[in-house]
Amino acid sequence: MKRNIFVLINTFIFSVIIWFYVNMNLTYTYALNVPLDFRSSKNQGVSNDIPETIEITVRGKGWGIVKLLASKNLVYRLDLTGYRKDSKVDLSQNAGDILNLPPELSIININPGYLDVSFDNIITKLVKVKNNTSVTTREGYTLIGSAKLSPDSISVTGASSVVSKIKYLNTEYLIFKDINSNITRQVKILDTLGNTVKIEPKNITVNYKIELSAEKTFDDISVEIYGVPQDREVLIIPPKISISLRGGVEVLSKLNPGEIKVGVDFKTIENDEQGYITPTIELTDELSVIKSEPQKFQYIIKKKATEN
């Protein structure tokens, strides 16, 4: 009985091998997408969109197709260094050699078969990075200020007509959750520019400062009036304000009341039609106002007495 099972297993394995061998010697047609990489001269950049992949259809024995699929770094490398003006490039020319295909395979179609390529002078410029990451803090903690990016600008190289239109580049979208201490992470730059523009670096560092949350009230902060003409005098009623702030423990402990700027421009008072004003409170982005008392102030505008 055991011998019969052994014979059956060997027969099955042998049959599979024969089936595989026979099928690998049959002729097949197979289509696959291949990355398209190109190289231009140092002084010229490609100014129109170039597809990142091309579809190549090959025909040949199964062995060749298996070798093709198993090959690493299968890339169509297009050399544009010899072109000096806008051109229509035939991708089928020397395609087999460029792709280093197994000899038993032949290319029967390339899509697209031709590429229209436009050139322009190449330039490099620094572009600001727009941060798309955010933080949610653990209860009892607060974010101090905004994210610090390093670097906050990156190098962009490509055709002048393309690069000159780029105003900023985005980071990837990430949310760091339940954070209760300072956090530093590497994030990717979203490369939506295609293969005609090179960016460097492709990653930046984002840093968030987190502290225990606290609240503190500052009393008797003077309300200033800006831009008062020399022949005028303005009295604010009442002359001082009380402000409650929220921020990190360390930030609030180091804050000097004199650093809190509260005031209003004289032109605002001149244009007022309601009889009261609301001053502006100037703070760093590390702090936020919980409340202020009073919120509205009356005023009296007096003409200075002239000296005899």
FENPECOR-V213644 format. One record per residue. N is the residue number from 1. PHI is phi as a letter, one per 20 degrees, with the letter a starting at -180 (none if undefined). NEAR is the number of other ideal C-beta (glycine too) atoms within 10 Angstrom. Layout:
# FENPECOR-V213644
N;PHI;NEAR  N;PHI;NEAR
This chain:
# FENPECOR-V213644
1;none;5  2;f;6  3;f;7  4;f;8  5;f;9  6;f;10  7;f;10  8;f;10  9;f;10  10;f;10  11;f;10  12;f;10  13;f;10  14;f;10  15;f;10  16;f;10  17;f;10  18;f;10  19;g;10  20;f;11  21;f;11  22;f;10  23;f;11  24;f;14  25;e;10  26;e;9  27;e;11  28;c;14  29;d;11  30;b;15  31;d;11  32;b;14  33;e;13  34;c;17  35;g;14  36;d;18  37;c;13  38;c;17  39;c;9  40;d;20  41;f;13  42;f;7  43;d;9  44;c;17  45;d;24  46;e;23  47;d;19  48;d;16  49;f;13  50;d;19  51;f;14  52;e;11  53;c;13  54;c;20  55;e;13  56;d;24  57;d;14  58;d;24  59;c;16  60;r;21  61;f;17  62;g;18  63;g;15  64;f;21  65;f;21  66;f;12  67;f;16  68;f;21  69;f;10  70;e;8  71;f;12  72;e;5  73;l;7  74;f;16  75;c;14  76;e;17  77;e;12  78;e;17  79;e;12  80;d;18  81;f;11  82;e;8  83;e;15  84;d;11  85;b;8  86;g;12  87;b;15  88;d;8  89;d;17  90;e;12  91;f;19  92;f;12  93;f;9  94;l;9  95;f;18  96;f;15  97;f;8  98;f;15  99;e;20  100;l;11  101;f;20  102;g;17  103;f;9  104;e;16  105;d;20  106;c;12  107;e;16  108;d;12  109;a;13  110;c;20  111;c;12  112;f;12  113;e;12  114;c;12  115;c;19  116;e;12  117;d;20  118;d;16  119;d;21  120;b;19  121;f;12  122;e;20  123;c;15  124;c;12  125;b;14  126;e;11  127;c;16  128;f;12  129;d;20  130;e;14  131;e;16  132;d;14  133;e;17  134;b;13  135;c;18  136;d;11  137;e;20  138;f;14  139;g;7  140;n;9  141;d;19  142;b;20  143;e;21  144;e;19  145;m;14  146;d;11  147;f;18  148;d;13  149;d;19  150;b;10  151;f;11  152;e;13  153;c;14  154;c;20  155;e;13  156;c;19  157;c;14  158;r;25  159;f;21  160;g;14  161;f;15  162;e;21  163;f;23  164;f;12  165;e;7  166;e;15  167;e;8  168;a;10  169;c;20  170;e;14  171;e;19  172;f;11  173;e;10  174;c;15  175;c;9  176;e;15  177;d;10  178;l;10  179;e;15  180;c;13  181;b;11  182;g;11  183;c;17  184;c;10  185;c;13  186;e;9  187;c;19  188;e;13  189;e;19  190;f;15  191;e;13  192;d;8  193;e;16  194;m;14  195;e;17  196;e;20  197;c;18  198;d;16  199;d;17  200;b;10  201;e;12  202;e;11  203;c;11  204;c;20  205;d;13  206;d;21  207;c;12  208;d;21  209;d;19  210;c;19  211;c;20  212;f;13  213;e;18  214;b;16  215;c;11  216;b;16  217;d;12  218;d;18  219;e;11  220;l;10  221;e;18  222;f;14  223;e;21  224;e;16  225;d;20  226;d;12  227;m;12  228;f;15  229;g;12  230;f;6  231;e;9  232;c;14  233;c;14  234;c;17  235;d;11  236;d;20  237;c;11  238;f;12  239;e;11  240;c;13  241;c;21  242;d;14  243;c;20  244;d;15  245;d;22  246;d;14  247;a;23  248;f;21  249;g;14  250;f;14  251;f;19  252;f;18  253;f;10  254;e;9  255;f;18  256;e;7  257;g;11  258;f;8  259;e;12  260;e;18  261;d;15  262;c;19  263;a;17  264;b;21  265;f;16  266;g;17  267;f;10  268;f;16  269;f;19  270;g;12  271;e;8  272;f;13  273;c;4  274;d;7  275;n;8  276;b;13  277;c;19  278;d;14  279;f;22  280;e;14  281;d;17  282;e;10  283;c;16  284;f;11  285;f;9  286;e;19  287;c;22  288;c;12  289;e;12  290;e;12  291;a;10  292;b;18  293;c;11  294;f;15  295;e;10  296;c;10  297;c;19  298;e;12  299;b;17  300;c;9  301;d;14  302;c;9  303;e;9  304;f;11  305;f;8  306;e;6  307;e;4  308;f;3
